[in-house]
Amino acid sequence: MRANITSPSDLGRLVRHIRQTHELTQRDLAARLGVSQRYLYELEAGKPKLADERYFSLIRSLGIDLSATTRDG
């Protein structure tokens, strides 16, 4: 899968896709990452945090395109 990442929502969709491809629950992945399940839920939902918005604003203003290629399976 190839994805362009231009917003917190794009990043959230990508994380959800990868998590589901690996048949992980949010709880399982959160435990592996050492974050709360709530944090992962909000990330996947694309709920922007102030810092996230600043990062994406900076990236856009510098003309940087972010993309990801995943190895499904």
C-alpha positions in Angstrom: 0.0 0.0 0.0 1.2 3.5 -0.8 -0.2 6.5 1.0 0.4 10.2 1.0 0.4 11.7 4.4 -0.8 15.3 4.5 -2.7 15.5 7.7 -3.3 13.8 11.1 -6.3 12.0 9.5 -4.1 10.5 6.8 -1.6 9.3 9.4 -4.4 7.8 11.5 -5.9 5.9 8.5 -2.4 4.5 7.7 -1.8 3.3 11.3 -5.3 1.7 11.5 -4.7 -0.1 8.1 -1.3 -1.5 9.2 -2.7 -2.5 12.7 -5.6 -4.3 11.1 -3.4 -6.0 8.5 -1.3 -7.4 11.3 -4.5 -8.4 13.1 -3.7 -6.4 16.2 -6.2 -4.8 18.5 -5.7 -1.2 19.6 -5.0 -2.6 23.1 -2.3 -4.9 21.7 -0.6 -2.3 19.7 -0.8 0.3 22.4 0.9 -2.1 24.8 3.7 -2.8 22.4 4.3 0.9 21.9 4.0 1.8 25.5 1.1 4.3 24.9 -2.5 4.3 26.1 -5.2 2.7 24.1 -7.0 6.1 24.2 -3.9 7.8 22.5 -4.0 5.2 19.7 -7.7 5.5 19.3 -7.4 9.3 18.9 -4.4 8.9 16.5 -6.4 6.5 14.3 -9.4 8.8 14.4 -7.2 11.6 13.1 -7.9 13.8 16.1 -5.3 16.4 15.7 -3.2 17.5 18.7 -1.8 21.1 18.6 1.7 19.7 18.0 0.5 17.5 15.1 -1.1 20.5 13.4 2.1 22.5 13.8 4.2 19.6 12.4 2.0 19.3 9.3 1.8 23.1 8.9 5.6 23.2 9.0 6.0 20.3 6.5 3.5 21.9 4.1 5.2 25.3 4.3 8.6 23.8 3.5 7.1 22.0 0.4 7.8 18.6 1.9 5.7 15.6 0.6 5.4 12.7 3.0 4.5 9.3 1.7 4.7 5.8 3.0 4.9 2.4 1.4 3.8 -0.5 3.6 4.6 -4.2 3.3 1.2 -5.8 3.8 1.1 -9.3 5.1 
